Amino acid sequence: MLLINIVRNTIALALSIALMSCGRTKNSSISSADDKVSELISQMTLEEKLGQMLQVDPGVYSSTIDLEKAIADGKIGSLLNIIGAQKVNRLQKIAIEQSRLHIPLIVGRDVIHGFRTIMPIPLGMAATWDTTIVKRAMEVAATEARAAGVHWTFAPMIDISRDARWGRIAESCGEDTYLTSVMTNAMVKGFQGDEITNHSVAACAKHYVGYGAAEGGRDYNTTNISEYYLRNIYLPPFKTAVDAGALTFMSAFNSLNGVPASGNAHTIRDILKTEWQFDGFVVSDWASVKDMVTHGYCETDADAAQAGINAGVDMEMSSDCYIQNAAKLIKDGKLKMSQIDDAVRRILKVKATLGLFEHPYTNESLAEKNTLTLQNLAVAQQAAEKSAVLLKNDGILPLKNNMKVALIGPLANAAHDQMGTWVFDGNKADSRTLKMALESTPGISVKYAAGLQYSRDEDESGFAEARRTAANADVCVLALGEESILSGEAHCLAKLVLQGHQQQLFETLKATGKPVVVVIMAGRPLAISKIVSKANAVLYAFHPGTMAGPALANLLYGIAIPEGRLPLTFVVDEGQIPLYYNYENTCRPAPENNPTSLKTIPVEAVQYSLGNSSFYLDYGSKPLFPFGYGLSYTTFEYRTLQLSSEKINTNSRLTVKCNITNTGQTRGTETVQLYLRDRVASFIRPIKELRGFQKITLNPGEQKEVAFNISAKDLGFYSPNGAFLVEPGAFDVWIGPNAEEGLKSSFAFE
């Protein structure tokens, strides 16, 4: 049981890394970082300032000599895509000892959901609804990355994402502003720590802003978001990032209401830097400053440099519009030196905050000690267990040890694909697959047949062996899903069905008459209604990472109990997109029990459109599974919703509570969710919004009272001009297990 039980319990991470003392400190008499930064800026040439505003991939230089000379000349402030303490230290030594002002480099890397120990993709982390494990997982990622010389990660991605066709939904926390905001706080704190140490990495909140609303779910595409929706849906997670202390932000690729995000002074200078008082720095996404020429917003690279700096983008990633054009723009009066100084000040302050002036080098012995440790693997397994969502179970799960199991499917032994997208430093050799976990567990009888070699495979030559294997077993565990290359940046899909002949493989196994338990590993919510309707059980895991195999094996056998909840809505078919729980009511809402098939609608109903209401005649208005949904191996009953008062005002709080009872035979964890609705407002408000949640663990028969406190700030919303409004009137409140179920009451705000 080594693979399954080696890391069963939560183990506190050993993050007590000794402070390094090999760095060289300049101007040691300066007591504060601000004073040090100001003194440095006063000594810098314009060329050195612009060098700090440039981040480059070393690969753009034709030789190592050219790269090292640029660093020595102070023409580069940041590097990306370089890892390994020895490599980083060698280049850092040049910056510290050979550049005129001895300013350290800051090294960035896409450490999105793990460095070597890969956690579930961010969508999976959000499915845990557990901030403790999310923070711990990012601490592991930070520790491993910093030991490899990385100072700065381009995460978390906190774009609100409502279109599963968009490949980058895998990097998001889903469709809900509140859940994303809660996860944002946990991720930023995990990466950076409660205070910055030499095992912290700087977090980067991205993509600022609105990128998740890309038209048609196509990457890099246009977004059109009114100020009202921007303020209430897309901006709040970024405000949370500021409040959590995120050191950096990244401007997005997309245009927003006709203005490229990297040239948008309203969102960056006005809102982020002035209104929110963000004092870190903003980096462009890869060449997104230069891309403003492609957008048609700027005519030349010089125009792009002017637009980016005026908007407040402090550091340019990859492209060189700033360093090539800013000096002339200043000379021509199109830019001010004060704008350059402000950008450099922000960059140097982040370097100082990370301790790079005092301790610029990485201890080269730390990587081996801090990477893929038992503690790190423990966190990865626990995160994978907590992130998996049980969507259906007719009682076949948990499996019994005496069952003969046929393990089949393209994801059953997919060491690389189970890690998901954005795993530059992950190694499939480190992965524990479901096949490995089951075959190494004493007492379990398991036979394996792939059926299909990979998710897009259409070769059915393996079906015969898969059928024979299933026929000789008591139960079939079928591992389906997506290869990791099918999600992530620039990996968008028009169709959300299972790729290749996976559906045909399922039908073949179902025809044997044996129970079929489907395990799906994917980077997005797929349209799986045909699987759900026929499978005996469905366990959904958003690419669970390095320890996917042991985690899923534990869940299948009841060693761990499913507790994941959906962070977004599952559609019946992609034709329903966009479909999300917190929509606004129309003037003619869909009927509660609208048909989901044209075959079931009488002719006269089609003719009159069922009262001219808002839904699809062929798929209805309901999702396959709602936001917040997830089953356990036990059942929970919600009883006796109580409010402490029927009224609330600005100076009071209202407590809403109910009793939750475990009515099953197994210990389980329930995620109790609080939703609110403002019935009438000066702007139409959603039919309900998540405003809180609590996870509780109950033994069979155990009951617990769960209480939420509601204050005026939970009832308000932002007007288009940024004013926060709490308007008098009636409010509805629900406590339930997901966005469609629960106990309901009401109260008034006066």
C-alpha positions in Angstrom: 0.0 0.0 0.0 3.1 2.2 -0.2 1.9 4.4 -3.1 -1.5 4.8 -1.7 -0.8 5.3 2.0 2.7 6.8 2.0 1.2 10.3 2.3 -2.3 9.7 3.7 -2.2 12.2 6.4 -1.6 15.9 6.1 2.1 16.6 6.9 3.3 20.1 7.8 5.8 21.3 5.2 9.4 21.7 6.4 10.0 25.1 5.1 12.7 26.2 7.5 15.4 27.1 4.9 18.4 28.9 6.3 18.9 32.4 5.1 21.7 32.7 2.6 24.6 35.0 3.3 26.6 34.8 0.1 25.2 38.0 -1.4 27.0 41.4 -1.4 25.2 44.4 -0.1 25.7 47.9 -1.6 25.0 51.1 0.3 24.7 49.2 3.5 24.2 52.5 5.5 20.8 53.0 3.9 18.3 51.6 6.4 15.1 51.4 4.3 14.3 49.8 1.0 12.7 53.1 -0.2 15.8 55.1 0.6 18.0 52.5 -1.2 15.8 52.5 -4.2 15.7 56.3 -4.4 19.4 56.5 -4.2 19.9 53.9 -6.9 17.5 55.7 -9.3 19.3 59.0 -8.7 22.5 57.3 -10.0 21.1 55.5 -12.9 21.4 56.5 -16.6 18.3 56.3 -18.8 19.7 53.3 -20.5 20.1 51.5 -17.1 16.5 52.5 -16.2 15.1 51.1 -19.4 17.2 47.9 -18.8 15.3 47.4 -15.6 12.1 47.7 -17.5 13.1 44.8 -19.8 12.5 41.1 -19.3 14.0 38.7 -21.8 14.3 35.1 -22.6 18.0 34.2 -22.9 17.3 32.4 -26.1 16.9 35.7 -28.0 20.6 36.3 -27.7 22.8 34.7 -30.4 25.4 33.7 -27.9 26.0 33.4 -24.2 28.7 36.1 -24.5 26.2 38.6 -25.8 23.7 37.8 -23.0 26.4 38.2 -20.4 27.6 41.5 -21.8 24.0 42.9 -21.8 23.7 41.9 -18.2 27.1 43.5 -17.3 26.1 46.7 -19.1 22.9 46.9 -17.1 20.6 46.4 -20.1 18.5 43.6 -18.6 16.6 43.8 -15.4 14.8 40.4 -15.6 15.2 37.0 -17.2 12.6 34.3 -17.7 12.7 30.6 -18.7 16.1 30.0 -17.1 16.2 27.5 -14.2 18.8 25.8 -12.1 20.5 27.5 -9.2 23.9 27.1 -10.7 22.8 28.7 -14.0 21.0 31.5 -12.3 23.8 32.2 -9.9 26.3 32.5 -12.7 24.3 35.2 -14.4 23.4 36.8 -11.1 27.1 37.1 -10.3 27.6 39.1 -13.5 24.8 41.5 -12.5 26.0 41.9 -9.0 29.8 42.1 -9.6 30.1 43.5 -13.1 27.3 45.9 -13.6 27.9 49.5 -12.6 25.2 49.7 -9.9 25.3 46.0 -8.9 21.5 45.6 -9.2 20.3 42.0 -9.0 18.3 40.2 -11.7 14.8 38.9 -11.0 14.1 35.6 -12.6 10.5 34.7 -13.6 9.0 31.3 -14.5 5.6 29.9 -15.2 5.1 27.9 -12.0 1.4 27.6 -12.4 0.4 24.6 -10.3 3.7 23.1 -9.1 7.3 23.1 -10.0 8.5 19.4 -10.0 5.8 18.2 -7.6 2.8 18.9 -9.8 -0.5 19.7 -8.1 -3.9 19.6 -9.7 -4.4 22.3 -12.3 -5.8 25.5 -10.9 -9.3 24.5 -11.9 -8.8 21.4 -9.8 -7.4 23.4 -6.9 -10.6 25.5 -7.0 -12.6 22.3 -6.9 -11.3 21.5 -3.5 -13.1 24.5 -2.0 -10.3 24.3 0.6 -8.1 27.3 1.1 -5.8 25.5 3.5 -4.7 22.8 0.9 -4.5 25.5 -1.8 -2.2 27.6 0.2 -0.1 24.6 1.2 0.2 23.5 -2.4 1.5 26.9 -3.5 4.0 26.9 -0.7 5.4 23.6 -2.1 5.6 25.1 -5.5 7.3 28.2 -4.2 9.8 26.2 -2.2 10.8 24.0 -5.1 11.0 26.9 -7.6 13.0 29.2 -5.3 15.5 26.4 -4.7 16.0 26.2 -8.5 16.7 29.9 -8.7 13.3 31.2 -9.6 12.2 34.4 -7.8 8.9 35.1 -9.5 6.0 33.0 -10.8 3.4 34.2 -13.4 0.5 33.0 -11.3 -2.2 33.0 -10.1 -4.4 33.3 -13.1 -7.6 34.7 -11.7 -9.7 35.4 -14.9 -13.4 34.7 -14.4 -14.0 31.9 -16.9 -17.5 30.9 -18.2 -16.7 29.3 -21.5 -15.2 25.8 -21.3 -14.2 26.0 -25.0 -11.4 28.4 -23.8 -8.3 26.3 -23.3 -7.1 28.5 -20.5 -10.1 27.8 -18.3 -7.8 25.0 -17.0 -5.7 27.7 -15.3 -8.6 29.5 -13.8 -10.7 29.1 -10.7 -13.9 28.8 -12.7 -16.9 31.0 -13.1 -17.6 32.6 -9.7 -16.2 35.8 -8.5 -16.4 35.0 -4.8 -14.8 31.6 -5.0 -12.1 32.9 -7.3 -11.4 35.7 -4.8 -11.1 33.3 -1.9 -8.7 31.1 -3.9 -6.7 34.2 -5.0 -6.0 35.1 -1.4 -4.8 31.5 -0.6 -2.6 31.3 -3.7 -0.9 34.6 -3.2 -0.3 33.8 0.4 1.0 30.4 -0.6 3.5 31.7 -3.1 4.7 34.6 -1.1 4.2 33.4 2.4 2.7 35.4 5.2 5.9 37.3 5.0 8.6 37.2 2.3 11.5 34.8 3.0 14.1 33.1 0.8 11.6 30.2 0.0 9.0 32.7 -1.3 8.4 33.6 -4.9 6.7 36.8 -6.0 3.1 36.2 -7.1 1.8 37.7 -10.3 -2.0 38.3 -10.6 -3.0 37.7 -14.2 -4.4 38.4 -16.7 -5.4 42.0 -16.0 -8.2 42.2 -17.0 -11.2 40.5 -18.6 -9.2 37.8 -20.5 -11.5 35.0 -19.4 -14.4 36.6 -21.4 -12.6 36.1 -24.7 -15.2 36.0 -27.5 -16.1 32.5 -28.7 -13.8 30.9 -26.1 -10.9 31.6 -28.5 -7.6 32.6 -27.0 -6.3 36.1 -27.4 -9.7 37.2 -28.6 -11.7 40.4 -28.2 -13.5 41.1 -24.9 -16.4 43.5 -24.5 -17.3 44.1 -20.8 -19.3 47.0 -19.5 -18.0 48.9 -16.6 -20.8 47.5 -14.4 -19.8 43.9 -15.1 -16.1 44.7 -15.0 -16.5 46.1 -11.5 -18.8 43.3 -10.2 -17.5 40.2 -11.9 -14.0 40.5 -13.3 -12.2 43.0 -11.1 -12.9 41.8 -7.5 -10.4 38.9 -7.6 -7.7 41.3 -8.7 -8.6 43.6 -5.8 -8.2 40.6 -3.5 -4.8 40.0 -5.0 -3.8 43.6 -4.1 -5.1 43.2 -0.6 -3.3 39.9 -0.2 0.0 41.6 -1.0 0.6 40.3 -4.6 3.9 41.9 -5.6 3.2 42.0 -9.4 0.4 42.1 -12.0 0.4 41.0 -15.6 -1.4 42.9 -18.3 -3.4 40.7 -20.7 -3.3 40.0 -24.4 -6.9 40.8 -25.1 -8.4 44.1 -26.1 -11.1 45.3 -23.6 -13.9 47.4 -25.1 -11.7 48.4 -28.0 -8.5 49.1 -26.1 -5.6 46.6 -25.7 -5.2 45.6 -22.0 -1.5 46.5 -22.1 -2.4 50.0 -23.2 -5.4 50.6 -21.0 -4.7 53.5 -18.7 -8.2 53.3 -17.2 -7.7 49.8 -15.7 -4.0 50.0 -14.9 -3.3 53.6 -13.9 -6.7 54.7 -12.8 -8.1 51.6 -11.0 -5.1 49.4 -10.1 -2.5 52.0 -9.2 -4.5 55.0 -8.2 -7.8 53.7 -6.8 -6.4 50.5 -5.3 -3.0 52.0 -4.4 -1.1 49.0 -5.8 2.6 49.6 -5.2 4.1 46.6 -7.0 4.9 46.5 -10.7 3.0 45.5 -13.8 4.6 43.3 -16.4 3.2 42.8 -19.9 2.3 39.4 -21.1 4.6 37.9 -23.7 5.2 40.7 -26.3 1.7 42.2 -25.6 3.2 45.7 -25.8 4.4 45.1 -29.3 1.1 43.2 -30.1 -0.7 46.6 -29.9 0.6 47.2 -33.4 -1.0 44.0 -34.5 -4.2 45.0 -32.8 -4.3 48.1 -34.9 -4.2 50.3 -31.9 -0.6 51.5 -32.5 1.1 52.2 -35.8 4.7 51.6 -34.8 6.7 50.0 -32.0 7.4 53.5 -30.7 3.7 54.2 -30.5 3.3 50.9 -28.6 6.0 51.9 -26.1 4.3 55.2 -25.5 0.9 53.5 -25.0 2.3 50.9 -22.7 4.3 53.2 -20.5 1.4 55.8 -20.4 -1.0 53.0 -19.4 1.3 51.9 -16.5 2.9 48.7 -17.8 6.3 48.9 -15.9 8.1 46.0 -17.4 8.0 44.7 -21.0 8.2 40.9 -21.4 10.0 39.6 -24.5 9.6 42.4 -26.9 11.9 45.5 -26.9 9.7 48.4 -27.7 10.6 50.3 -24.5 14.4 49.9 -24.6 14.5 50.8 -28.3 12.1 53.8 -28.3 11.6 55.3 -24.9 14.7 57.6 -25.0 13.5 59.3 -28.1 9.9 59.5 -26.8 11.2 61.3 -23.8 13.3 63.6 -25.9 10.3 64.4 -28.1 8.2 65.1 -25.0 5.9 62.2 -25.5 6.9 60.5 -22.3 8.1 62.0 -19.0 11.1 60.9 -17.0 8.9 60.7 -14.0 7.0 57.9 -15.6 10.2 55.9 -16.2 11.4 56.6 -12.6 8.0 55.4 -11.2 8.3 52.1 -13.2 11.9 51.5 -12.1 11.1 52.4 -8.5 8.3 49.8 -8.5 10.6 47.1 -10.0 13.5 47.8 -7.6 11.2 47.8 -4.6 10.0 44.3 -5.5 13.6 43.1 -5.9 14.3 44.6 -2.4 11.2 43.0 -0.9 12.3 39.6 -2.2 15.7 40.1 -0.5 17.6 40.1 -3.7 19.9 43.0 -2.8 21.1 41.4 0.4 20.9 37.7 -0.7 21.0 37.6 -4.5 22.3 34.0 -4.8 20.5 30.7 -4.4 22.0 28.0 -2.2 22.8 25.3 -4.7 22.3 22.5 -2.3 18.6 23.3 -1.6 17.1 21.9 -4.8 17.8 18.3 -3.9 16.6 18.7 -0.4 13.4 20.6 -1.2 12.2 18.8 -4.4 9.8 15.9 -4.6 10.1 15.3 -0.8 7.6 13.0 1.0 6.0 16.1 2.5 5.6 17.6 -1.0 4.1 14.4 -2.4 1.8 14.2 0.6 0.4 17.7 -0.2 0.1 16.8 -3.9 -1.9 13.6 -3.1 -4.1 15.3 -0.6 -4.9 18.1 -3.1 -5.7 15.5 -5.8 -8.0 13.6 -3.4 -9.8 16.8 -2.3 -10.1 18.1 -5.9 -11.9 15.1 -7.5 -15.7 15.5 -7.8 -18.0 12.5 -7.6 -20.7 13.3 -10.2 -22.7 10.0 -10.1 -22.7 6.8 -8.0 -25.4 4.1 -8.0 -23.7 2.4 -5.1 -20.9 0.7 -6.9 -18.4 2.9 -5.2 -16.4 2.5 -3.0 -15.1 -0.7 -4.6 -14.5 -3.7 -2.4 -11.1 -5.3 -2.1 -12.3 -8.7 -3.3 -13.6 -7.4 -6.6 -11.7 -8.3 -9.8 -11.1 -5.0 -11.5 -10.6 -4.4 -15.2 -8.6 -1.2 -15.6 -9.1 0.2 -19.1 -8.7 3.5 -20.9 -6.2 6.0 -22.4 -5.8 7.9 -19.1 -5.2 4.9 -16.9 -1.5 5.0 -17.4 -0.9 8.5 -18.8 2.0 9.7 -16.7 2.4 13.0 -18.5 -1.2 13.8 -19.4 -2.4 13.4 -15.8 -0.2 16.4 -14.9 -2.1 18.8 -17.2 -1.1 22.0 -18.9 1.8 24.3 -17.9 4.2 21.8 -16.4 7.4 23.0 -17.9 9.4 21.5 -15.0 7.2 18.5 -14.3 8.6 15.1 -15.2 6.4 12.2 -16.1 8.9 9.8 -14.5 7.8 11.3 -11.2 4.1 10.6 -11.8 2.2 7.8 -10.1 -0.5 6.7 -12.4 -3.8 4.9 -11.6 -2.4 1.7 -13.1 0.8 1.9 -11.0 -1.2 2.6 -7.8 -3.7 -0.3 -8.3 -1.1 -2.8 -9.4 1.2 -2.1 -6.5 -1.6 -2.5 -3.9 -1.6 -5.9 -2.2 -5.0 -7.6 -2.1 -6.4 -5.9 -5.2 -6.9 -8.0 -8.3 -6.5 -5.8 -11.4 -6.0 -6.5 -15.1 -5.1 -3.7 -17.5 -6.0 -3.2 -21.1 -5.6 0.3 -22.7 -8.3 -0.1 -25.3 -7.1 3.2 -26.8 -3.6 4.5 -26.6 -4.4 8.2 -26.2 -7.5 10.3 -25.9 -7.8 11.3 -29.6 -7.1 7.7 -30.7 -9.6 6.3 -33.2 -7.9 2.9 -33.6 -10.3 0.3 -32.2 -8.0 -2.6 -32.6 -7.5 -2.7 -28.8 -11.3 -3.0 -28.1 -11.3 -6.8 -28.3 -8.8 -7.1 -25.5 -10.5 -4.5 -23.5 -13.8 -6.3 -23.9 -12.3 -9.7 -22.8 -10.7 -8.1 -19.8 -13.9 -6.5 -18.7 -15.9 -9.7 -19.3 -13.6 -11.5 -16.9 -13.9 -8.9 -14.1 -16.4 -7.9 -11.5 -16.2 -4.2 -12.4 -14.6 -2.1 -15.1 -12.8 1.1 -14.2 -12.6 3.2 -17.3 -10.1 6.1 -17.3 -11.1 8.6 -20.0 -10.5 12.3 -20.6 -8.2 14.7 -22.4 -4.5 14.7 -23.1 -2.8 17.6 -21.5 -2.2 19.3 -24.9 -5.9 19.7 -25.4 -6.2 22.5 -22.8 -4.1 25.5 -21.8 -3.0 28.5 -23.8 -3.9 28.4 -27.5 -5.6 25.1 -27.0 -9.3 25.9 -27.5 -12.0 23.6 -28.7 -15.2 24.1 -30.5 -16.6 20.8 -29.3 -16.5 19.5 -25.8 -17.2 15.9 -26.4 -14.7 13.2 -25.5 -12.1 13.1 -28.3 -11.3 10.1 -30.5 -13.3 6.9 -30.0 -13.6 7.1 -26.2 -17.4 7.1 -26.3 -17.3 4.0 -28.5 -14.9 2.3 -26.0 -17.4 3.1 -23.2 -20.3 1.6 -25.2 -18.3 -1.5 -25.9 -17.5 -2.1 -22.2 -21.1 -1.3 -21.2 -22.3 -3.9 -23.6 -20.5 -6.6 -21.5 -23.1 -6.1 -18.8 -20.4 -5.4 -16.1 -20.6 -2.3 -14.0 -18.6 0.6 -15.5 -17.0 3.2 -13.2 -15.8 6.1 -15.3 -12.8 8.2 -14.1 -12.3 11.3 -16.2 -9.1 13.4 -16.1 -9.4 16.6 -18.1 -8.5 20.3 -18.3 -12.0 21.6 -18.6 -15.6 20.5 -18.0 -16.5 18.3 -20.9 -20.0 17.6 -22.3 -20.4 14.1 -20.9 -24.2 13.6 -20.7 -24.0 10.3 -22.7 -21.5 8.9 -20.3 -23.4 10.1 -17.2 -26.7 8.6 -18.4 -25.3 5.1 -18.6 -22.3 4.8 -16.3 -22.7 3.3 -12.9 -20.4 6.0 -11.4 -18.5 9.0 -12.7 -15.5 10.5 -10.8 -14.2 13.7 -12.4 -10.7 15.0 -11.8 -9.3 18.1 -13.4 -5.8 16.9 -14.3 -4.8 15.9 -10.8 -1.0 16.0 -11.1 1.9 13.9 -10.0 0.0 11.9 -7.4 -3.1 11.3 -9.4 -2.9 7.5 -9.3 -2.7 7.1 -5.5 -5.3 9.8 -4.9 -7.8 8.2 -7.4 -7.1 4.7 -6.0 -7.9 6.0 -2.5 -11.1 7.5 -3.7 -12.2 4.4 -5.6 -11.7 2.2 -2.6 -13.1 4.6 0.0 -9.7 5.2 1.8 -10.4 8.8 1.0 -14.0 10.1 0.6 -14.9 12.4 -2.3 -15.3 16.0 -1.2 -14.6 18.0 -4.4 -17.3 20.4 -5.6 -17.6 21.9 -9.1 -16.1 25.4 -9.5 -18.2 25.9 -12.6 -21.3 24.7 -14.4 -21.3 21.6 -16.5 -23.3 22.1 -19.7 -25.3 19.3 -21.4 -23.8 20.5 -24.7 -21.5 23.3 -25.8 -24.4 24.9 -27.6 -25.6 26.1 -24.1 -22.5 28.2 -23.6 -22.4 30.6 -21.8 -24.3 28.9 -19.0 -23.5 29.9 -15.4 -25.4 29.8 -12.2 -25.4 33.5 -11.3 -27.2 34.8 -14.3 -29.6 37.7 -14.4 -33.3 37.1 -14.8 -34.8 38.0 -18.1 -38.3 39.5 -18.6 -39.5 36.0 -19.5 -37.6 33.4 -17.4 -37.4 29.8 -18.5 -40.1 27.6 -17.0 -38.9 25.5 -14.1 -39.4 22.2 -15.9 -38.7 23.1 -19.5 -38.1 20.2 -21.9 -34.6 19.1 -22.8 -35.4 17.4 -26.1 -37.5 18.4 -29.1 -38.9 14.9 -29.2 -40.7 15.6 -25.9 -42.3 18.9 -26.8 -45.9 18.8 -28.2 -46.3 20.5 -31.6 -48.5 23.2 -30.2 -45.8 24.0 -27.6 -43.2 24.4 -30.2 -45.5 26.7 -32.2 -46.0 29.0 -29.2 -42.5 28.6 -27.8 -43.8 27.5 -24.4 -44.9 30.9 -23.4 -42.1 32.8 -25.2 -39.6 32.0 -22.4 -35.8 32.0 -22.5 -34.4 28.5 -23.1 -33.2 26.2 -25.9 -35.9 23.9 -27.3 -33.4 21.1 -27.8 -31.4 21.3 -24.5 -33.6 23.4 -22.2 -32.1 25.8 -19.7 -30.7 23.5 -17.0 -27.1 22.4 -16.8 -25.9 18.8 -16.7 -24.5 19.6 -13.2 -24.7 23.0 -11.4 -22.0 25.1 -9.8 -21.0 23.8 -6.4 -22.2 20.2 -7.1 -20.5 17.1 -5.8 -21.5 13.8 -4.1 -20.0 11.9 -1.2 -20.1 8.2 -0.1 -22.7 9.4 2.4 -25.7 11.7 2.4 -26.4 14.9 4.2 -29.7 16.5 5.2 -30.3 20.2 5.6 -32.9 21.2 8.3 -34.3 24.2 10.1 -33.0 27.3 8.4 -33.1 30.1 10.9 -32.4 33.9 10.7 -31.5 35.9 13.8 -33.6 38.8 12.5 -35.9 39.7 9.6 -34.1 43.0 9.1 -30.5 44.2 8.8 -29.0 47.7 8.5 -25.6 49.2 8.0 -24.7 48.9 11.7 -26.0 45.4 12.3 -25.3 41.8 11.3 -27.6 39.0 10.6 -26.9 35.4 11.4 -28.4 32.7 9.2 -27.9 29.1 10.3 -29.2 25.6 9.7 -28.6 22.0 10.9 -26.7 19.5 8.8 -26.9 15.8 9.5 -24.9 12.9 8.1 -27.8 10.6 7.2 -25.6 7.9 5.7 -23.3 5.1 6.9 -19.9 6.7 6.2 -18.0 9.6 7.6 -18.0 12.4 5.1 -17.2 16.1 4.4 -19.9 18.5 3.2 -19.3 21.9 1.6 -22.1 24.0 3.0 -22.8 27.0 0.7 -24.4 30.4 1.3 -26.2 32.2 -1.5 -27.8 35.7 -1.6 -30.1 37.6 -3.9 -31.0 41.2 -4.1 -34.5 41.0 -5.4 -34.8 44.6 -6.7 -32.0 47.0 -7.4 -31.0 50.0 -9.5 -29.1 47.5 -11.6 -30.4 44.0 -12.3 -28.7 41.6 -9.9 -28.0 37.9 -10.4 -30.7 35.4 -9.3 -28.2 34.3 -6.6 -24.6 34.8 -5.7 -22.2 32.7 -3.6 -21.3 34.7 -0.5 -19.7 32.1 1.8 -19.0 28.4 2.3 -17.9 26.1 5.1 -16.5 22.6 5.0 -17.7 20.3 7.8 -16.8 16.7 8.5 -19.5 14.5 10.1 -19.6 10.9 11.3 -22.7 8.8 10.5 -25.7 10.2 12.4 -23.8 13.3 13.6 -25.4 16.7 13.3 -23.9 20.2 13.3 -25.3 23.6 13.3 -23.6 25.8 10.6 -23.9 29.6 10.9 -23.0 32.4 8.5 -22.9 36.1 9.5 -24.2 38.5 6.9 -23.3 42.2 7.0 -24.1 45.1 4.7 -20.9 44.6 2.6 -22.2 41.2 1.6 -25.3 42.8 0.1 -23.8 45.4 -2.0 -22.5 45.9 -5.6 -20.5 48.4 -7.6 -22.0 51.0 -9.8 -20.2 51.7 -13.1 -18.4 54.7 -11.5 -16.9 52.4 -8.8 -19.2 53.5 -6.0 -20.2 50.6 -3.7 -24.0 50.5 -3.2 -26.1 48.8 -0.6 -29.7 49.5 -1.4 -32.7 49.0 0.8 -35.1 46.2 0.0 -35.8 42.5 0.2 -33.1 39.8 0.0 -33.3 36.1 -0.4 -30.9 33.7 1.3 -30.2 30.1 0.7 -28.0 27.5 2.6 -27.5 24.4 0.5 -25.1 21.9 -1.1 -24.9 23.6 -4.5 -26.3 26.5 -6.5 -29.6 24.7 -7.3 -30.6 23.1 -4.0 -31.0 24.3 -0.4 -33.2 25.9 2.2 -34.5 29.4 1.5 -35.6 32.3 3.5 -35.7 36.1 3.2 -34.9 39.3 5.1 -34.9 43.1 4.5 -32.1 45.7 4.4 -33.2 49.0 5.8 
